[in-house]
């Protein structure tokens, strides 16, 4: 089953949701929920695979770093 999504770069430029969450410093489910809400850009090359481009991960890391406690 194809979703019609074409990856814009090679796979080495993408993180899994689990790896991206670890890089960003948030919980896996929190990132998954943000993807579902549309606040995080992600690609679905197949129904069971979600990939996040490294540029999006970097954006989220910077966004998280700007938040003060």
C-alpha positions, 0 to 999 in steps of 0.5 A: 500500500503506497501513501504517495509520499516521496522522501525528499532526501536519502534516508540518512537525513531522517530520524525515526520518531523514537530517535527524534524524540531522544535527540530533542529531549522529549518523550516518544508519545509527546512527539507522536502526539505533536505529529498527529496534531500537525505541529511537527512535520513528518513523512509516512513512506508507508502506513507503519513508518513515520520519519522526521527530517533532520531539519525538523528535528533541529528546529524542535531542538532549538525551540525546546532550548528557547523555553525557560523554566 
